[in-house]
Amino acid sequence: MVRRITSVLLALALMLPPAIHSARAADDGELFTKVRSYTEQFADVEEDSWYYDYVVLGYEYGLFDGRGSGFAPDAEITLAELVTLSARLRAAYDRDIIPAAAGRWYMPYVNYLNSKAALEPSLDGFDRNASRAQLAAVFAASLPETCYDGRNTGLVEAAYASGLFITDVGENTPYAAQILKLYDWGLLGGVDRSGSYLPDKTTTRAETAAIVMRIVLPALRLTLDWSVPAAPPAADSLAALETDPGAANTAPAFDDKASIDALVRSMLSRGEYTIELSYPSPITKSEASALALAFSGGVKRYCEQMYNSVECQYYLNNGRVILFFYASCCMPQGTSDDPQARENAVQTLAEYRDAAFARALEIREELWSSGALNAGMSQREIARVYYKWLCDHCVYDKVGAQSNDSISHIAYSALINGSAVCDGYTGAYNLFLRLEGIDCHAVTNNTHIWTVAILDGVEYHIDVTWGDQNSYIEWDYFAMDAARSESIHKQ
């Protein structure tokens, strides 16, 4: 009975003798058949060693022999020896005899694999010790991919994309694709908890014995149990993005920005769309207009919430004032004091807000799942990813820019329709940042709106609208200092 083997090492390396033979499969369809028995041929393979069962099985299947008077489990392996083993595996699978060939002792194996299109053409230096990357290149092609069940494919894809696993294998690593296949197929699991591969290192005969027997016997293959972190928790609603600052002055002057901001934040945190004020005496029409304008500017600071228009209802016989918050694309139709018209406008905007928020969460999950975002990133790096995403997926709506009531003025259009003007761009971008816990708000001049964000403790101005140049991304408008922003955002 083969013991279940627990190993903290990569399943890599082994030296083979130059004899030409094949462990032929039996006529009953079994792929690999034992051809001999192990009777303690290798004095240097202790029964309590982690590789004992792998070595014994490999010997019994006739795939490899010892070196000198033993097995030499700690010896490094050459590329020629890996190629030899790969050829023997393939010959057993195809029920072939490897023909002899002139030249170096390993040429029959090289020629045989080439005849099967099973040898990576870029491999050379066969007499040198093989790197782990080269090992992957050899064994990934030993048998057809149909011999593997891809048991770890989904997990490896997510883990690698997260940036937290197999971090020493990148796009410039030789044979990176083949390395990842060995993880997918359960032939190895890495040398540490993050699945590091060490592609530039050499490997040993014992380690190679393990990977060989996982190729031969699916029961020995590894099912990885890595815990891949999902996207960090985020707010579950637009209201949850904002914190109620507590008590605020309910009779603010139109230029009392602090009180207006507190009242707006309190309203947003409750998921409401009205603010009620109470003045000692009735206000005038011009004062009501000034309040509506002040609160409109105040709520635009939080343009991710998609409110950009305010109606001020005031009473002539007392100081009561009610402010109603809308989007310019969802204003009440008919008279503004018609409760049904107001409710219809509120309901339409609520649907837009819910859809935009849900889509933002979907995009966020996609970015985290793909590895475009990962836990090792700084806030500035995260902000850069969202900047690029929005530039790549949204276009400026020149027609909508000519109309104050266009839906392109809210984040919904940027996220759902893929078109927006500056307040739609900025609202969508700020929504992304707020979902990542990044402190940000919008700032405006007479004709434009953009983002101010605190990234890693530093204040930056970010203009994603101007960053989107249709055919390319203008990075000069990302992470500007205040002086640079002021110079380009002149009135």
C-alpha positions in Angstrom: 0.0 0.0 0.0 1.4 3.4 -0.9 1.4 5.8 2.0 -0.2 9.3 1.5 2.8 11.6 1.3 3.0 15.0 3.0 5.6 17.2 1.5 6.5 20.9 1.9 8.8 20.8 -1.1 8.0 21.2 -4.8 7.5 18.0 -6.7 10.5 18.4 -9.0 13.9 16.7 -10.0 15.5 13.3 -10.8 18.5 11.9 -12.7 17.9 9.0 -15.2 20.4 6.5 -16.7 20.9 6.5 -20.4 19.3 3.1 -21.1 16.6 3.2 -23.8 13.4 1.4 -22.9 9.7 2.0 -22.3 7.4 0.9 -19.5 4.8 -0.3 -21.9 1.1 -0.3 -20.9 -0.8 -3.5 -20.5 -3.2 -4.7 -23.2 -6.2 -4.1 -20.9 -5.8 -0.3 -21.4 -4.0 0.5 -18.2 -1.7 3.5 -19.0 1.2 2.6 -16.8 2.1 -0.9 -15.6 4.6 -1.9 -13.0 7.4 -3.9 -14.5 9.5 -4.9 -11.5 9.5 -5.0 -7.7 11.4 -2.9 -5.3 13.6 -4.8 -2.8 15.5 -2.1 -1.0 17.8 -1.4 -4.0 18.6 2.1 -2.7 20.4 2.2 0.6 20.2 6.0 0.7 16.4 6.1 0.6 15.2 5.8 4.1 11.7 4.3 4.7 10.7 7.3 6.8 11.8 9.9 4.2 9.1 12.0 2.6 10.1 10.8 -0.9 10.3 7.1 -0.1 7.0 6.1 -1.7 7.7 8.2 -4.8 11.1 6.6 -5.4 9.8 3.1 -4.8 6.9 3.6 -7.2 9.0 5.2 -9.9 11.4 2.3 -9.7 8.6 -0.3 -9.9 7.1 1.4 -12.9 10.5 1.2 -14.6 10.7 4.9 -15.1 14.0 5.5 -13.4 16.9 3.8 -11.7 19.5 4.8 -9.2 22.9 6.6 -9.5 25.9 4.7 -8.6 25.3 2.4 -5.6 22.2 4.3 -4.5 19.5 6.7 -5.6 21.2 10.0 -4.6 17.9 11.8 -3.7 19.5 15.1 -3.0 21.5 15.3 -6.2 20.6 17.9 -8.8 19.2 16.9 -12.1 20.3 18.0 -15.6 18.0 19.0 -18.4 19.0 16.0 -20.4 17.9 13.7 -17.6 14.5 15.5 -17.4 14.0 15.1 -21.1 14.9 11.4 -20.8 12.2 10.9 -18.2 9.7 12.9 -20.1 10.3 10.7 -23.2 9.8 7.6 -21.2 6.5 8.8 -19.8 5.3 9.6 -23.3 6.5 6.3 -24.7 4.6 4.5 -22.0 1.5 6.6 -22.8 1.7 6.0 -26.6 3.0 2.4 -26.2 6.1 3.1 -28.2 9.7 1.9 -28.2 12.1 4.8 -28.2 14.4 4.3 -31.3 18.2 4.6 -30.9 20.0 7.6 -32.4 23.5 8.7 -33.0 25.1 11.5 -31.0 25.0 12.3 -27.3 23.4 9.7 -25.0 20.2 11.8 -24.6 19.6 12.4 -28.3 17.2 9.4 -28.7 15.0 11.0 -26.1 15.2 14.5 -27.6 14.5 13.1 -31.1 11.5 11.1 -29.8 9.9 14.0 -28.0 10.4 16.2 -31.1 8.7 13.6 -33.2 5.7 14.0 -30.8 5.9 17.8 -30.8 6.3 17.3 -27.0 9.5 19.2 -26.4 9.7 23.0 -25.9 11.9 24.2 -28.9 13.7 26.9 -26.8 15.2 24.4 -24.4 19.0 24.0 -24.8 22.1 23.3 -22.7 21.0 19.8 -22.0 24.2 18.9 -20.1 23.6 21.7 -17.5 21.6 21.4 -14.3 18.0 22.2 -15.0 16.1 25.2 -13.5 12.7 24.7 -12.1 11.3 26.8 -14.9 12.8 24.3 -17.4 11.4 21.4 -15.5 7.9 22.9 -15.9 8.6 23.3 -19.7 9.5 19.6 -19.9 6.8 18.0 -17.8 3.9 20.2 -19.0 4.4 18.6 -22.4 5.1 15.0 -21.3 1.5 13.8 -21.7 -1.5 15.3 -23.5 -3.5 17.8 -21.4 -6.4 15.4 -21.5 -4.6 13.2 -19.0 -5.3 15.9 -16.3 -8.5 16.9 -14.7 -7.5 20.6 -14.0 -8.6 20.2 -10.4 -7.0 23.4 -9.3 -7.5 25.5 -12.4 -10.1 27.9 -11.0 -8.4 28.3 -7.7 -4.9 28.8 -9.2 -6.3 31.4 -11.6 -7.9 33.4 -8.8 -5.0 33.0 -6.5 -2.4 34.0 -9.1 -4.6 37.0 -10.1 -4.9 38.1 -6.5 -1.2 38.9 -6.5 -0.8 37.0 -3.3 0.2 33.6 -4.6 3.0 32.3 -6.9 4.4 35.8 -6.7 7.8 34.8 -8.1 6.3 33.9 -11.4 5.5 36.9 -13.6 4.9 37.6 -17.3 8.7 37.7 -17.9 9.4 34.4 -16.2 10.5 31.8 -18.6 7.8 29.1 -19.2 5.4 30.9 -16.9 2.4 29.3 -18.6 3.8 25.8 -18.2 4.6 26.5 -14.5 1.0 27.5 -13.9 -0.3 24.3 -15.6 1.6 22.2 -13.1 -0.3 23.9 -10.3 -3.6 23.6 -12.2 -3.1 19.8 -12.6 -2.1 19.1 -9.0 1.5 18.2 -9.9 2.9 20.6 -7.4 1.8 23.1 -4.8 4.8 25.4 -4.2 7.4 25.6 -1.5 5.5 27.8 1.0 2.0 29.0 2.0 1.9 31.4 -0.9 2.8 28.7 -3.4 6.2 30.2 -4.4 7.8 28.3 -7.3 11.5 29.5 -7.3 11.7 29.2 -11.1 15.5 30.0 -11.2 16.5 27.4 -8.7 17.6 23.9 -9.5 15.9 20.8 -8.3 16.7 17.4 -6.9 16.1 13.8 -7.9 13.8 13.2 -4.9 11.6 16.2 -5.8 11.4 15.1 -9.4 10.4 11.6 -8.3 7.4 13.2 -6.7 6.2 15.1 -9.7 6.7 12.1 -12.0 4.6 9.8 -9.8 1.8 12.5 -9.7 1.8 12.4 -13.5 1.6 8.6 -13.4 -1.0 8.2 -10.6 -3.8 10.8 -10.4 -4.5 9.6 -6.8 -1.2 11.3 -5.8 -2.0 14.6 -7.3 -2.6 17.6 -5.1 -5.9 19.4 -4.5 -4.9 22.8 -3.3 -6.7 24.5 -0.4 -5.4 28.0 -0.7 -7.6 30.6 0.9 -7.8 33.4 -1.7 -9.1 36.6 -0.2 -12.1 38.1 -2.0 -12.6 41.8 -2.4 -12.5 43.5 1.0 -15.9 44.3 2.4 -17.6 47.3 1.0 -20.6 49.4 1.8 -23.9 47.7 0.9 -25.7 50.9 -0.2 -25.1 54.5 -1.2 -26.4 55.6 2.2 -23.7 53.4 3.9 -21.0 55.3 2.1 -21.7 58.4 4.3 -21.4 58.9 8.1 -23.9 61.0 10.0 -21.9 63.8 11.6 -24.5 64.3 14.3 -26.3 67.5 15.4 -26.0 70.4 12.9 -27.4 73.9 12.7 -30.8 73.7 11.1 -31.0 77.4 10.4 -27.8 77.9 8.4 -26.9 81.0 6.4 -26.5 80.3 2.7 -22.7 80.8 3.1 -22.4 78.5 6.2 -20.6 75.7 4.3 -19.8 73.7 7.4 -23.4 73.5 8.5 -24.7 72.8 5.0 -22.2 70.0 4.6 -23.2 68.4 7.9 -26.9 68.6 7.0 -26.2 67.1 3.6 -24.1 64.3 5.0 -26.7 63.5 7.6 -29.4 63.3 4.9 -27.3 61.1 2.7 -26.4 58.7 5.6 -30.1 58.1 6.2 -30.9 57.4 2.6 -33.3 60.4 2.4 -33.8 63.1 -0.1 -35.1 66.0 2.0 -33.7 68.4 4.6 -36.0 70.4 6.8 -34.8 73.8 8.2 -36.3 76.0 10.8 -35.6 79.8 10.9 -36.9 82.2 13.5 -38.9 84.1 10.9 -40.1 83.5 7.3 -37.4 83.8 4.6 -37.7 85.7 1.4 -37.8 84.3 -2.1 -34.3 85.5 -2.8 -33.1 83.9 0.4 -34.8 80.6 -0.6 -33.0 80.8 -4.0 -29.7 81.4 -2.3 -30.3 78.4 0.0 -31.3 76.1 -2.9 -28.1 77.2 -4.7 -25.9 76.7 -1.6 -27.3 73.2 -0.9 -27.1 72.3 -4.6 -23.4 73.1 -4.4 -23.1 71.2 -1.1 -24.6 68.0 -2.4 -22.5 68.0 -5.6 -19.5 67.5 -3.3 -20.9 64.0 -3.0 -21.8 63.5 -6.6 -21.5 59.7 -6.3 -24.9 60.0 -4.6 -26.3 61.4 -7.9 -28.1 64.4 -6.5 -27.4 67.7 -8.4 -30.5 69.8 -8.1 -32.4 71.3 -5.1 -35.9 72.7 -4.8 -36.5 75.0 -1.9 -40.1 75.0 -0.5 -40.6 77.8 2.1 -43.6 79.0 4.1 -44.8 82.6 4.2 -46.2 82.4 7.7 -43.3 80.8 9.5 -39.6 80.0 9.2 -40.1 76.4 8.0 -38.1 75.4 4.9 -38.0 72.0 3.2 -35.3 71.2 0.7 -36.0 68.5 -1.9 -33.0 66.9 -3.6 -33.2 65.5 -7.2 -31.1 64.8 -10.2 -31.6 67.2 -13.1 -32.6 64.3 -15.3 -35.3 63.2 -12.8 -37.2 66.4 -11.9 -40.9 66.4 -11.1 -43.0 66.7 -14.1 -45.8 69.3 -13.8 -46.1 71.5 -10.8 -43.3 71.1 -8.3 -45.7 70.9 -5.3 -47.6 67.9 -6.8 -46.8 65.1 -4.4 -47.3 62.4 -7.1 -45.0 64.2 -9.5 -42.4 64.5 -6.8 -42.8 60.8 -5.8 -42.4 59.7 -9.5 -39.2 61.7 -9.8 -37.8 60.3 -6.6 -38.7 56.8 -7.6 -37.0 57.1 -11.0 -33.8 58.5 -9.4 -33.9 55.7 -6.8 -33.9 53.1 -9.5 -31.0 54.8 -11.2 -29.1 55.0 -8.0 -29.6 51.4 -7.1 -28.6 50.2 -10.6 -25.5 52.3 -10.6 -24.4 51.1 -7.1 -25.0 47.5 -8.0 -23.0 47.9 -11.2 -20.1 49.6 -9.3 -20.0 46.6 -6.9 -19.9 44.2 -9.9 -17.0 46.1 -11.5 -15.2 46.2 -8.2 -15.6 42.4 -7.7 -14.4 41.8 -11.3 -11.3 43.9 -10.7 -10.4 42.1 -7.5 -11.2 38.7 -8.9 -9.0 39.3 -12.0 -6.1 40.5 -9.8 -6.2 44.0 -11.3 -6.7 45.0 -7.6 -5.0 43.2 -4.8 -4.4 43.6 -1.1 -0.8 44.6 -1.6 -1.7 47.8 -3.5 -1.4 51.3 -2.2 -4.4 53.6 -2.3 -2.7 55.5 -5.1 -2.3 52.3 -7.1 -6.0 51.4 -6.5 -7.1 54.8 -7.6 -5.0 54.5 -10.8 -6.8 51.2 -11.6 -10.2 52.8 -11.4 -9.0 55.8 -13.4 -7.9 53.5 -16.2 -11.1 51.4 -16.0 -13.3 54.4 -16.4 -11.3 55.9 -19.2 -11.4 52.5 -21.0 -15.2 52.0 -20.5 -16.8 55.4 -20.8 -16.9 58.1 -23.6 -17.6 61.7 -23.3 -21.2 62.6 -24.2 -20.9 65.8 -26.3 -24.6 66.0 -26.9 -25.5 65.4 -23.2 -23.1 68.2 -22.3 -25.5 70.7 -24.1 -28.4 69.7 -21.9 -28.8 70.2 -18.1 -31.4 67.5 -17.9 -29.3 64.8 -19.6 -28.8 61.5 -17.8 -25.1 61.8 -18.6 -24.8 64.2 -15.6 -25.0 61.3 -13.1 -22.9 58.3 -12.4 -25.6 55.9 -13.6 -24.9 56.8 -17.2 -21.1 56.3 -16.9 -21.5 52.9 -15.3 -24.6 51.6 -17.2 -24.6 53.4 -20.5 -20.8 54.0 -20.9 -21.2 57.7 -21.6 -21.1 60.7 -19.4 -20.1 64.3 -18.9 -17.8 65.5 -16.2 -20.2 65.1 -13.2 -21.1 61.6 -14.4 -17.5 60.7 -14.8 -16.6 62.1 -11.4 -19.6 60.6 -9.7 -18.7 57.1 -10.9 -15.0 57.6 -10.1 -15.8 58.8 -6.6 -18.2 55.9 -6.1 -15.4 53.5 -6.9 -13.0 55.2 -4.4 -15.6 55.4 -1.7 -16.2 51.7 -2.0 -12.5 51.1 -1.4 -12.7 53.3 1.8 -10.8 56.1 0.1 -11.6 59.6 1.4 -12.6 61.8 -1.6 -15.0 64.5 -2.6 -15.8 66.5 -5.7 -14.8 70.1 -6.4 -16.2 72.4 -9.0 -15.6 75.6 -10.8 -18.1 77.4 -13.0 -18.0 74.8 -15.8 -16.3 71.6 -14.5 -16.2 69.1 -11.7 -13.4 66.7 -10.7 -12.1 64.7 -7.7 -10.0 65.5 -4.7 -8.8 62.3 -2.9 -6.6 61.5 0.0 -4.3 58.7 -1.2 -1.9 57.2 1.3 -2.2 60.3 3.5 -1.5 62.8 0.6 -4.1 65.0 -1.1 -4.4 64.7 -4.8 -6.6 66.2 -7.5 -7.8 63.7 -10.2 -9.7 64.7 -13.3 -10.8 61.4 -14.9 -13.0 63.3 -17.5 -10.0 65.0 -19.0 -8.0 61.9 -18.6 -10.2 60.1 -21.1 -9.0 61.2 -24.4 -10.9 58.5 -26.3 -8.0 57.0 -28.2 -5.6 57.2 -25.2 -5.5 57.9 -21.5 -3.9 61.2 -20.4 -2.1 60.4 -17.1 -1.1 64.0 -16.5 -4.6 64.5 -15.0 -4.1 61.7 -12.4 -2.8 62.5 -8.9 -2.1 66.2 -9.5 -1.0 68.4 -6.7 -3.2 71.4 -5.8 -1.0 73.9 -7.7 -1.1 71.9 -10.9 -4.9 71.4 -10.6 -5.4 75.1 -10.0 -3.4 76.0 -13.0 -5.5 73.9 -15.4 -8.9 74.4 -13.7 -9.1 78.1 -14.1 -12.5 79.7 -14.1 
